[in-house]
Amino acid sequence: MIGLLYQFPTWMQRLYRGVTWRHRDTGAAYLTFDDGPIPDITPAILDILAKYGVKATFFVVGDNIQKYPHIYARMLSEGHRVGNHTMHHIKGTKFNLDDYMRDVDECRQIIDEHTSPTLMREGQGGKPLFRPPYGRMKYSQKRATLNRGYEIILWDVLTHDYNPRYTPEKMLRVVKRYTRSGSIINFHDSVKSGARTIEVLPQVIEWLQAEGYKIEVL
């Protein structure tokens, strides 16, 4: 089970094999956003990314794609990558294997239905990406997800943007302290986190660029 830390220690990452926590020695940092697309928040994040000319990876909820297909289409048309975040944002530890994988498969179907060749970013293909909601899943679920051909992406830096006790200033301090070459930085485009994420994101991008990091999609 994955806990809520800023950065998981190396020994813990080794125990949870088969999962990507960080891309080593790339000279890049990777901005990731979970739980969208949703009105107002996701478009505001897309506006910021466009302003700075950087691309990110969005782990999308299938139900939200169905509700807001125009926002999802914008993600793809602007060159961002998407990954599966389940159909209904379910916590794996509360579901049996069959029900959990049914939700994963349903999200994949929705992604496929709404990702036409004209919207798909060049290079969007390859292994599909998956991130378990809350960063939690059972071993059997992890194995089944890997067997379906996914690369499971967790994170190297957790901003805690969903936590109202974390101000944008504190989130920026977390990013500065824990980011290193190849870091995968976790944000959310959700109602719970939106205002803080929108406020801190330009500062994070400017700091990463000043430090010489390339900002890339996974």
N, C-alpha and C positions, 0 to 999 in steps of 0.2 A: 504494500500500500504506500502511496506517495504522500508525504507530508507537505506542510506549507512552510518552506524555508526560502530565504533569498536565493541561495545557491546550494545545491546538493553536494555533499562531500564526495570525493572521488571513489572512496570505498563503497558508498551507497549506490553510486552509478554502476559500479561493477557488479553489484548484486542483482541489479535490475537490467539484465542483459537483453540485447535485441532492440534497445530503444536509443534514439538519437537525442542526446542532451546538448551537444555542442559540436560545431564543425571546427576541428583543430587546425591551427596554423594557416588560416585562410586570409588573414588580414582584413576580414570582413566582420560585420555585425549584422544580425538578422532581426528585424522588427516583426513581431507576430501579434495578431489580434484575434481574440476568441469571442464567439457567441453571436456575431451579427449574421446577416446584415439587418440593421434596424434604421428607421427614419431618424433624421437629425444627427445622431451620433456618428454613424458610419460615413455619411456624406461629408461631415465636418472633418473627419480623419482623412478621407480621400482628398479633400481640398488642401490640407496641410501637406500631405505627401506630394501632391502635384506641385505645390508652391516650391518645395525644395528639390523636386526632380528625383525622388527616391521611390523605390518599390518595396512592398511588404508582402507578407504571407498572411492570409485571413483563413482561420479555421471556422467554417460556416456551419450553422445549424440548418438542417433541411427544411424545417417548418418555417424558418424565417426567409429562406429563399422563395418558398411558395407565396408568402405574404408580400414580399418586396422584391420581385424579380428584377425590377428596373435598377435597384441599387446593386444587386448582384451582377447584373450585366455591366454596370459601370466599373465595378472592380476589375472585371476581366478586360474590358475595353481599354482601361488605363494601364494595363500591363502587370497587374498584381497576380500572385498565385493564390490558389485556394486549396484547402484541405478539409477533410471530413471531420465534423465535430458532433456526430450523431444527429438523428432526426429530431429528437425532442430534448436534447441536452440532459441526458440521464447519467446518473452516477453508477458506474459499473458495480461497485460493491453492494448495491441494493437490488441487483438483477441477476437472474440466472443466465447461463451462457446463451441459450436459444433466444431468449427475449432481447438480450443485449445485442447480439449479432443481427437480429432482425432490424433493430433500430439503426445500426451501422449500415446495413445493406439498403435500407429505405433512403437514408441520406445520400448514399452513393448514386442511387437511381435518380433522385431529384437533381443532384449535381450534373449527372450526364444529360438529363433532359433539358437543362437550362444552359448548357455549355455548348453552343454551336461552334463550328469551325471558324466562323467569322469573328467570334468573341474570344476565342481561346488564344492566349498569349503564346508567341513562338517559344517553344521550350517548355510549355505547360505540361506536356506529356511526360512519360517516364513513370516511375513508381508513384502511385497515388499517396498522398500524405494523410495521416490520421493523428489527431490529438484527443485523448480521452477527456471528457469534461471533468473538471476538478482535479485533473491529473491522476485520477484513480481508476484502476481496473484490476480485476482478478487475473491470476496467472493464466487460467484457461481462456479468458477473453483476449489477453495479450497474444497468446499462441495462435488463437483462431484469426485474429486480425492480421498477424504476420503471415499466416498461411493464405490469406486472401490477397497477398501481394503488397500490402501497405508498408510504408516506412512510418513508424510511430515516432512522433516528434514531441518531446517535452520541452524543457527550457534550461538555460544556464543562469538566467537572471529573472527573478520573479519580482515585479514592481509593486504588487499588492494594490493595484489601482482600484480594485473593487472594495477596498476597506476604507470607510469614511474617516478613520483615524489617521490615514496616510495622506498628508498634504502633498501637493505637487512638489514642494521643496524637498520633502523627505523622499519621495519617489526618485527625484533627480539624484539625490545623494546615494541611493541604492544603486542606480545605474552606474554612476561614476566609480563607486567602490568595487563593484563586482564584475563589470564588463571587461572582457579580455578578447584576444583574437579568436574569432569563431563563435562568439557568444550568441545564443538565441534568447532574445529578450521578450518576455511575456507581458502583453497588455490585453485589454478587453475593449471591444466596441459594444458596450451594453449600457442600459439606463443607469445601473448601479455605479458604474465607473466613469461614465462619459465625460462629465464636466472636468474632472481632475485629469483624465487622460488627454483631453483636448488642450488643456492649459499647459501641461508639461511636455507634450510631444514635440513642439518646436524647439524647446530647450534641449531635449534629448538629442534630436537630430543635429542641432548646431554643435553640441559638445562632441558627438561622435565624429562629425566631419572635421572639427578642429583638432581632434586627436589622431586624425589620419585614417580612420576606419572607412572602408567601403561599406555601403549599406545595400544589401542584396536580398533577393528572394531565395527561399530554400530550394 
